[in-house]
């Protein structure tokens, strides 16, 4: 697998990794928390493809319990988030 850094376009991947670095969550929790922080809740058609992409790139993993899928950040995801935070600071903080 190639070294993958989360996509900063739109910052959705960054936000998801940030939230999952705090605690494991299921998709609806991620969506609710983003909505609380940004003021607009993303749709399932936005959240679930982003979660799939992060999972496919090894940045998060999922654990299924019945119908609930809980997502957790991986070590690669933590590394990617650290790099993304550094890029954010270099771009937006003087």
C-alpha positions as CSV (number, residue, x, y, z in Angstrom):
1,X,0.0,0.0,0.0
2,X,1.3,3.4,-0.9
3,X,1.8,6.1,1.8
4,X,-1.5,7.9,1.8
5,X,-2.3,11.3,3.4
6,X,-5.9,12.3,4.0
7,X,-7.5,14.5,1.4
8,X,-7.5,18.1,2.4
9,X,-10.0,19.1,-0.3
10,X,-13.1,20.0,1.5
11,X,-11.4,18.8,4.7
12,X,-13.9,16.0,5.2
13,X,-11.3,13.3,5.5
14,X,-9.3,15.5,7.9
15,X,-12.4,16.1,10.1
16,X,-13.2,12.4,10.1
17,X,-9.7,11.4,11.1
18,X,-9.6,14.1,13.8
19,X,-12.9,12.9,15.3
20,X,-11.9,9.3,15.2
21,X,-8.6,10.2,16.9
22,X,-10.7,11.2,19.9
23,X,-12.9,8.1,20.1
24,X,-14.3,5.3,18.0
25,X,-17.6,6.3,16.3
26,X,-20.2,4.9,14.0
27,X,-21.1,6.8,10.8
28,X,-24.1,8.6,12.2
29,X,-22.1,9.8,15.2
30,X,-19.4,11.2,12.8
31,X,-22.1,13.0,10.8
32,X,-23.8,14.4,13.9
33,X,-20.5,15.6,15.3
34,X,-19.4,17.3,12.1
35,X,-22.9,18.9,11.9
36,X,-22.5,20.2,15.5
37,X,-19.0,21.6,14.7
38,X,-19.7,23.0,11.2
39,X,-23.3,24.0,11.5
40,X,-24.3,21.7,8.6
41,X,-24.7,18.0,8.8
42,X,-23.3,16.0,5.9
43,X,-25.5,13.5,4.2
44,X,-25.0,9.8,4.3
45,X,-24.0,10.0,0.6
46,X,-21.1,12.2,1.6
47,X,-20.0,10.5,4.9
48,X,-20.1,6.9,3.9
49,X,-18.0,7.2,0.7
50,X,-15.4,9.2,2.7
51,X,-15.4,6.5,5.4
52,X,-15.0,3.8,2.7
53,X,-12.1,5.7,1.1
54,X,-10.3,6.1,4.4
55,X,-10.9,2.4,5.1
56,X,-9.6,1.4,1.7
57,X,-6.5,3.4,2.3
58,X,-5.8,1.8,5.7
59,X,-6.4,5.0,7.7
60,X,-9.4,3.6,9.6
61,X,-10.8,0.2,10.4
62,X,-14.3,-0.9,11.0
63,X,-15.8,-3.3,13.5
64,X,-19.3,-4.7,12.8
65,X,-21.6,-5.5,15.7
66,X,-25.0,-6.5,14.4
67,X,-26.1,-3.6,12.1
68,X,-23.7,-1.1,13.8
69,X,-20.3,-0.4,12.2
70,X,-17.9,1.4,14.5
71,X,-14.9,3.1,13.0
72,X,-11.5,3.5,14.6
73,X,-8.3,5.3,13.4
74,X,-5.3,3.1,12.6
75,X,-1.6,3.9,13.2
76,X,-1.4,4.9,9.5
77,X,-4.4,7.2,10.1
78,X,-2.7,8.8,13.1
79,X,0.4,9.4,11.0
80,X,-1.7,10.8,8.1
81,X,-3.6,13.1,10.5
82,X,-0.3,14.4,12.0
83,X,0.9,15.3,8.5
84,X,-2.4,16.9,7.6
85,X,-2.3,19.0,10.8
86,X,1.2,20.2,9.9
87,X,0.1,21.1,6.4
88,X,-3.0,22.9,7.8
89,X,-0.8,25.0,10.2
90,X,1.7,25.8,7.4
91,X,-1.1,27.0,5.2
92,X,-3.4,28.9,7.6
93,X,-1.3,29.9,10.6
94,X,1.4,32.5,10.2
